[in-house]
Amino acid sequence: MELHGAVALVTGANRGLGKAYAEALVAAGAKVYGGARDPQTVTSEGVIPVQLDVTDAAQVAAAAAELTDVTLVVNNAGIGSLATPLTADLDEARRLMEVNYIGLLRVSQAFAPQLAGGALVNVLSVASFRPLLSLSVYSATKAAAWSITTALREELADTLVVGVHAGFIDTDLAAAVPAEDKIPPSQVVDATLEALRTGETEVLADDVSRLAKAALVA
């Protein structure tokens, strides 16, 4: 996919990995809409703020109706929490599923009709492959997102569907993780943009995700 001249929508573009995606796409010559629940928090130069809560069906439908020039969607919006299966609060588990899985699917459904010849990028996780006990609910949502990404790839034969996997990334979500155990957002973004340029459908952005995927194959 040619990024220069592309029109992208990045969800959760106001901070962390989403902000890095939006800024890198602007630098690559794309027109970029940055979705966030509060559009005033989207402050990156060249990024067009859009009010977009992925759990709000009306907002997603309105965005798809308005942003008809979009050719690339980056489903980045996501949340996490610490819980084991037996200690997880079910309301919190439902909230994570609404954002990380249902929200991703809702945005994909809304924009899929206009992405022929373009691309859909779903930000997943190494947790898609390997459930982590302390992040069990988050892991389950990412496993579900990985599964639906695979199905979307089959259904959207004329659209490049990219799944992005990484371990801990240096964002607010992993603030408590030691620095040596995290990778910078730019590492994930650079690998994703390269996949878009070359037509690759899967990004394994670090050694952790590569080893986890290899373990599944083994």
Summary of the structure (lengths in Angstrom):
residues: 218
radius of gyration: 16.1
end to end distance: 31.9
largest distance: 48.6
contacts: 737
relative contact order: 0.14
helix: 48%
strand: 17%
